[in-house]
């Protein structure tokens, strides 16, 4: 769970680390795009006349974290300097606020160093750091049915494993950088309040991809635009994926993730990410501040609904019990693990990892409790003629 977006909507259960993979896709494509687009079509006088005003080299459909990161990555690459790039976002334009809300949002991401490197590459990480983030120096994972436990740190907790950042903060940091690129490069555009109703993809009947007709995007405002490459960052119900007619594997986990913003009884350094596996699913605490963490509690749908209905006191009691209660330990499992641990220590006698005690929860933000269903979705193919999927 910690390698994924842990506290997010069902539409963005994909890790933000997938942005790094899609960025590599963009770099790999840049050689062809440089040869076929930027040195031919982008500088073609006919491309710049009025008849071609609605033609773009690259259109990115979906202006969330992944789509915006893709647009900013392209905007940062000199090879795409002369290419027309358009980011489509269905929601209306919203002026970025210079002030952060006092309360933390209940949707957060765990950003690994690889993702931070991506965000640094086009200047968004500095914007995020100027807002707020919380470092993770250690992860401790244990279970309710035995004493089994594993922990992770880097160089004796002297280096950061990850950073916990609210989704809104990530998107704001990327958007600010994207707006800066737009001021410097008019070929990079963002269109708000525009949703694709239908795609027309060219048929793969020609051997040379760059001789094929352009992809046509029909928008809900009645307009149509064309693209040499359309990149779909439009989520789990991607219209582009459906139009591509690729095989899609789905699996409903029959579980829900309960999320909330929690407060502790006392302030600590709070740089540990906690995860305990229980019979109904794992429960995770992700640090936000010295005395606050973000909750992701995976459980059955019935229990999730009961937790949402519960009073604050009952919710907190249930949460602390899930973290601390040892009544579900199984004797046979404990004896088997003790035997295995003894054998392992004989083979590799370095000593055991120290066990930390999780924090005690005393409060929950009243408006932060929410739940969403969990499941798996995977497209078998991510690339088609003049189209690609990301996120």
C-alpha positions as CSV (number, residue, x, y, z in Angstrom):
1,X,0.0,0.0,0.0
2,X,2.8,2.5,0.8
3,X,4.1,2.3,-2.8
4,X,0.7,3.6,-4.0
5,X,-1.3,6.7,-3.6
6,X,-2.6,5.8,-0.1
7,X,-5.2,8.4,0.6
8,X,-6.9,9.5,-2.5
9,X,-10.0,9.0,-4.5
10,X,-10.8,5.7,-6.3
11,X,-10.0,7.5,-9.5
12,X,-6.4,8.1,-8.5
13,X,-5.4,4.9,-6.7
14,X,-2.5,4.8,-9.2
15,X,0.7,5.9,-7.6
16,X,2.0,9.4,-8.5
17,X,5.1,7.4,-9.3
18,X,3.4,6.4,-12.6
19,X,4.0,10.0,-13.7
20,X,7.7,9.1,-13.8
21,X,7.0,6.2,-16.1
22,X,4.8,8.4,-18.4
23,X,7.6,11.0,-18.4
24,X,10.0,8.4,-19.6
25,X,7.5,7.5,-22.3
26,X,7.5,11.2,-23.4
27,X,11.3,11.2,-23.5
28,X,11.4,8.0,-25.5
29,X,8.9,9.5,-27.9
30,X,10.8,12.8,-28.2
31,X,13.3,11.4,-30.7
32,X,10.5,10.6,-33.2
33,X,8.6,13.7,-32.3
34,X,11.7,15.8,-32.8
35,X,12.3,14.3,-36.2
36,X,8.7,14.1,-37.5
37,X,6.9,16.8,-35.6
38,X,9.2,19.6,-34.4
39,X,11.4,19.7,-37.4
40,X,8.7,19.2,-40.0
41,X,5.1,20.0,-38.9
42,X,5.9,22.5,-36.1
43,X,7.8,24.7,-38.5
44,X,5.5,24.2,-41.4
45,X,4.0,27.5,-42.5
46,X,0.8,25.8,-43.4
47,X,0.5,24.5,-39.9
48,X,0.3,28.0,-38.5
49,X,-2.4,29.4,-40.8
50,X,-6.0,29.9,-39.7
51,X,-7.2,26.6,-41.2
52,X,-4.9,24.8,-38.8
53,X,-5.8,26.8,-35.7
54,X,-7.5,23.8,-34.1
55,X,-4.6,21.4,-34.9
56,X,-2.1,20.4,-32.2
57,X,0.9,18.3,-32.0
58,X,0.0,16.9,-28.6
59,X,-3.3,17.0,-26.7
60,X,-3.4,15.8,-23.1
61,X,-6.9,14.9,-22.0
62,X,-7.3,15.3,-18.2
63,X,-5.8,18.1,-16.1
64,X,-5.4,16.2,-12.8
65,X,-2.0,15.6,-11.2
66,X,-0.9,13.1,-13.9
67,X,-2.0,15.1,-16.9
68,X,-0.7,18.4,-15.6
69,X,2.6,16.8,-14.7
70,X,2.8,15.4,-18.3
71,X,2.1,18.9,-19.7
72,X,4.7,20.5,-17.5
73,X,7.3,17.9,-18.4
74,X,6.7,18.5,-22.1
75,X,6.8,22.3,-21.5
76,X,10.2,21.9,-19.8
77,X,11.7,20.0,-22.7
78,X,13.4,22.2,-25.3
79,X,12.7,19.6,-28.0
80,X,9.0,20.5,-27.7
81,X,9.6,24.2,-27.7
82,X,8.1,24.8,-31.2
83,X,5.3,22.2,-30.8
84,X,1.7,23.1,-30.1
85,X,0.6,21.4,-26.9
86,X,-2.8,21.5,-25.4
87,X,-4.0,20.4,-21.9
88,X,-7.7,19.8,-21.7
89,X,-9.4,20.0,-18.3
90,X,-13.2,19.5,-17.8
91,X,-13.5,21.6,-14.7
92,X,-13.7,25.4,-14.9
93,X,-10.6,27.6,-14.3
94,X,-10.0,28.3,-10.7
95,X,-7.7,31.1,-9.6
96,X,-4.8,29.7,-7.5
97,X,-4.9,30.9,-3.9
98,X,-1.8,32.2,-2.3
99,X,-3.0,31.0,1.1
100,X,-3.3,27.3,2.1
101,X,-6.4,26.2,4.0
102,X,-5.9,25.8,7.7
103,X,-7.2,22.3,7.7
104,X,-5.5,19.5,5.9
105,X,-7.3,17.7,3.1
106,X,-8.1,14.0,3.5
107,X,-6.6,13.0,0.1
108,X,-2.8,12.7,0.2
109,X,0.0,11.0,-1.7
110,X,3.2,9.3,-0.6
111,X,5.8,10.7,-2.9
112,X,9.0,8.6,-3.3
113,X,12.4,10.1,-4.1
114,X,11.9,9.1,-7.7
115,X,8.7,11.1,-7.9
116,X,10.4,14.1,-6.2
117,X,13.1,13.9,-8.8
118,X,10.5,14.1,-11.6
119,X,8.8,17.1,-9.9
120,X,12.2,18.8,-9.4
121,X,13.0,18.3,-13.1
122,X,10.4,20.9,-14.1
123,X,10.5,23.1,-11.0
124,X,7.3,22.0,-9.3
125,X,8.9,20.5,-6.2
126,X,10.1,23.9,-4.9
127,X,6.5,25.2,-5.2
128,X,5.3,22.2,-3.1
129,X,8.0,22.7,-0.5
130,X,7.0,26.4,-0.2
131,X,3.5,25.2,0.8
132,X,3.6,22.1,3.0
133,X,4.9,18.5,3.1
134,X,5.9,16.0,5.8
135,X,8.9,13.7,5.5
136,X,8.8,10.0,6.3
137,X,12.0,8.6,7.8
138,X,10.7,5.1,8.7
139,X,8.0,2.7,7.9
140,X,6.8,0.0,10.4
141,X,4.4,-2.7,9.3
142,X,3.0,-5.3,11.6
143,X,-0.1,-7.6,11.9
144,X,-2.8,-8.2,14.4
145,X,-2.7,-12.0,14.4
146,X,0.9,-12.4,15.5
147,X,4.1,-10.5,16.5
148,X,5.3,-10.4,13.0
149,X,6.8,-7.0,12.1
150,X,9.0,-5.4,9.5
151,X,10.4,-1.9,9.2
152,X,12.2,0.1,6.6
153,X,14.5,3.1,6.9
154,X,17.4,4.6,5.0
155,X,20.9,5.0,6.6
156,X,19.6,4.7,10.1
157,X,16.8,7.2,9.6
158,X,19.2,10.0,8.4
159,X,17.5,10.2,5.0
160,X,14.0,10.6,3.8
161,X,12.0,7.5,2.5
162,X,9.1,9.5,1.2
163,X,7.0,12.7,1.6
164,X,3.3,12.9,2.5
165,X,1.7,15.7,0.5
166,X,-2.0,16.6,0.0
167,X,-3.2,16.0,-3.6
168,X,-4.4,19.7,-3.8
169,X,-0.9,20.9,-2.8
170,X,0.7,18.7,-5.5
171,X,-1.7,19.9,-8.2
172,X,-1.2,23.5,-7.2
173,X,2.6,23.2,-7.3
174,X,2.4,21.7,-10.7
175,X,-0.2,24.2,-12.0
176,X,1.9,27.1,-10.9
177,X,4.9,25.8,-12.8
178,X,2.6,25.1,-15.8
179,X,1.4,28.7,-15.8
180,X,5.0,29.9,-15.7
181,X,5.7,27.8,-18.8
182,X,2.7,29.2,-20.6
183,X,3.9,32.8,-20.0
184,X,7.2,31.9,-21.6
185,X,5.9,29.7,-24.4
186,X,2.6,30.5,-26.1
187,X,2.6,27.2,-27.9
188,X,1.7,25.5,-24.6
189,X,-2.0,26.0,-23.8
190,X,-4.5,24.9,-21.3
191,X,-8.3,24.8,-22.0
192,X,-10.6,24.7,-19.0
193,X,-14.3,23.8,-19.1
194,X,-13.8,21.4,-22.1
195,X,-14.6,17.7,-22.0
196,X,-14.1,15.3,-24.8
197,X,-17.4,13.6,-25.8
198,X,-16.0,11.5,-28.6
199,X,-12.7,10.5,-30.2
200,X,-12.0,9.6,-33.8
201,X,-8.9,7.6,-33.9
202,X,-7.2,6.8,-37.3
203,X,-7.2,3.2,-38.4
204,X,-3.8,1.5,-38.5
205,X,-3.8,0.9,-42.2
206,X,-0.7,2.8,-43.2
207,X,2.8,1.6,-42.2
208,X,4.2,5.1,-41.5
209,X,2.6,6.4,-38.4
210,X,3.2,10.0,-39.4
211,X,1.3,9.6,-42.7
212,X,-1.9,8.6,-40.9
213,X,-4.8,10.9,-40.4
214,X,-4.9,13.0,-37.2
215,X,-7.0,12.1,-34.2
216,X,-10.1,14.1,-33.9
217,X,-11.5,15.2,-30.5
218,X,-15.1,16.3,-30.4
219,X,-15.7,18.5,-27.3
220,X,-18.9,19.0,-25.3
221,X,-18.9,22.7,-26.3
222,X,-19.5,21.8,-29.9
223,X,-15.9,22.4,-31.1
224,X,-13.6,19.8,-32.6
225,X,-9.8,19.8,-32.5
226,X,-7.2,17.5,-34.1
227,X,-4.0,16.1,-32.7
228,X,-1.0,14.2,-34.0
229,X,-0.8,12.5,-30.6
230,X,-3.5,12.4,-27.9
231,X,-2.5,11.4,-24.4
232,X,-5.3,10.2,-22.1
233,X,-4.9,11.1,-18.5
234,X,-8.6,10.8,-17.9
235,X,-8.8,8.3,-15.1
236,X,-10.2,4.9,-14.4
237,X,-13.2,5.5,-16.7
238,X,-11.0,6.8,-19.5
239,X,-13.0,7.5,-22.7
240,X,-9.8,7.3,-24.7
241,X,-9.1,3.8,-23.4
242,X,-12.6,2.7,-24.4
243,X,-12.2,4.3,-27.8
244,X,-8.9,2.5,-28.3
245,X,-10.8,-0.8,-27.6
246,X,-7.9,-2.3,-25.6
247,X,-8.5,-5.1,-23.2
248,X,-9.1,-3.9,-19.6
249,X,-8.7,-6.1,-16.5
250,X,-11.0,-5.1,-13.6
251,X,-11.1,-6.6,-10.1
252,X,-13.4,-5.3,-7.4
253,X,-11.7,-5.8,-4.0
254,X,-15.0,-5.7,-2.2
255,X,-13.3,-3.3,0.3
256,X,-13.5,0.4,1.0
257,X,-10.9,2.8,2.2
258,X,-11.9,5.0,5.1
259,X,-9.9,8.3,5.2
260,X,-9.7,11.0,7.8
261,X,-7.4,13.5,9.4
262,X,-6.3,12.5,12.9
263,X,-4.7,14.3,15.9
264,X,-2.5,12.8,18.6
265,X,-2.4,13.2,22.3
266,X,1.0,14.9,22.2
267,X,3.4,16.3,19.6
268,X,6.3,14.1,18.5
269,X,8.7,14.2,15.6
270,X,6.1,12.0,13.8
271,X,8.2,10.9,10.9
272,X,7.1,7.2,10.9
273,X,4.5,5.8,8.5
274,X,2.5,3.0,10.3
275,X,0.6,0.1,8.8
276,X,-1.1,-2.7,10.6
277,X,-2.7,-5.7,8.9
278,X,-6.0,-6.8,10.5
279,X,-8.4,-9.6,9.5
280,X,-10.6,-7.1,7.6
281,X,-7.7,-5.2,5.9
282,X,-4.7,-2.9,6.6
283,X,-4.9,0.3,8.5
284,X,-2.3,3.0,7.8
285,X,-1.3,6.3,9.4
286,X,0.7,8.8,7.3
287,X,2.4,11.8,9.0
288,X,1.1,15.3,8.3
289,X,2.5,17.4,11.1
290,X,4.1,16.8,14.5
291,X,0.7,16.0,16.0
292,X,-1.5,15.0,13.0
293,X,-1.6,12.1,10.5
294,X,-3.7,11.0,7.6
295,X,-5.7,7.8,8.0
296,X,-6.3,5.1,5.3
297,X,-8.3,2.3,6.8
298,X,-9.1,-0.5,4.4
299,X,-12.0,-2.6,5.6
300,X,-15.3,-4.3,4.5
301,X,-18.0,-2.1,3.0
302,X,-20.3,-2.7,6.0
303,X,-17.7,-1.8,8.5
304,X,-16.7,1.3,6.5
305,X,-20.3,2.5,6.5
306,X,-20.6,1.9,10.2
307,X,-17.4,3.9,10.8
308,X,-18.7,6.8,8.9
309,X,-22.0,6.8,10.9
310,X,-20.2,6.4,14.2
311,X,-19.8,9.3,16.7
312,X,-16.4,10.8,17.0
313,X,-15.8,9.0,20.3
314,X,-16.8,5.6,18.9
315,X,-14.7,6.2,15.8
316,X,-11.6,7.0,17.8
317,X,-12.1,4.1,20.1
318,X,-12.5,1.7,17.1
319,X,-9.4,3.2,15.5
320,X,-7.2,2.8,18.6
321,X,-8.4,-0.7,19.1
322,X,-7.5,-1.6,15.5
323,X,-4.0,-0.3,16.2
324,X,-3.4,-1.7,19.7
325,X,-5.8,-4.6,20.3
326,X,-3.9,-8.0,20.6
327,X,-7.0,-10.2,21.3
328,X,-6.9,-11.6,17.7
329,X,-3.4,-13.1,18.0
330,X,-3.4,-16.7,17.0
331,X,-1.3,-19.1,19.1
332,X,-0.4,-21.5,16.3
333,X,0.8,-18.6,14.1
334,X,2.8,-17.1,16.9
335,X,4.6,-20.4,17.6
336,X,5.4,-20.9,14.0
337,X,6.8,-17.4,13.6
338,X,8.8,-17.8,16.8
339,X,10.3,-21.0,15.4
340,X,11.1,-19.4,12.1
341,X,12.6,-16.3,13.9
342,X,14.9,-18.5,16.0
343,X,16.1,-20.4,12.9
344,X,16.7,-17.2,11.1
345,X,18.6,-15.6,14.0
346,X,20.8,-18.7,14.1
347,X,21.6,-18.3,10.4
348,X,21.9,-14.6,10.4
349,X,22.5,-13.4,14.0
350,X,22.4,-9.6,13.5
351,X,19.7,-9.0,16.0
352,X,16.1,-8.0,15.6
353,X,14.7,-4.7,14.4
354,X,13.4,-2.5,17.2
355,X,9.7,-2.1,17.5
356,X,8.1,1.3,18.0
357,X,4.7,1.9,19.6
358,X,2.2,3.6,17.3
359,X,0.7,6.9,18.4
360,X,-2.5,7.2,20.5
361,X,-5.3,8.9,18.6
362,X,-7.4,11.5,20.5
363,X,-9.2,13.4,17.8
364,X,-10.5,13.4,14.2
365,X,-11.4,16.3,12.0
366,X,-15.2,16.2,11.8
367,X,-15.4,17.0,8.1
368,X,-12.5,14.8,7.0
369,X,-14.2,11.3,7.3
370,X,-14.9,9.8,4.0
371,X,-14.8,6.4,2.2
372,X,-14.3,5.2,-1.3
373,X,-14.4,1.7,-3.0
374,X,-11.1,-0.1,-3.8
375,X,-10.4,-2.1,-6.9
376,X,-7.8,-2.9,-9.6
377,X,-7.9,-1.7,-13.1
378,X,-5.3,-2.4,-15.8
379,X,-5.2,-1.7,-19.5
380,X,-3.4,-4.5,-21.4
381,X,-2.2,-2.0,-24.0
382,X,-1.3,1.6,-23.3
383,X,-0.5,2.7,-26.9
384,X,-2.5,2.8,-30.1
385,X,-2.3,4.8,-33.4
386,X,-1.7,8.4,-32.4
387,X,-2.9,7.7,-28.8
388,X,-1.4,6.8,-25.5
389,X,-2.7,6.2,-21.9
390,X,-1.0,7.4,-18.8
391,X,-1.7,7.4,-15.1
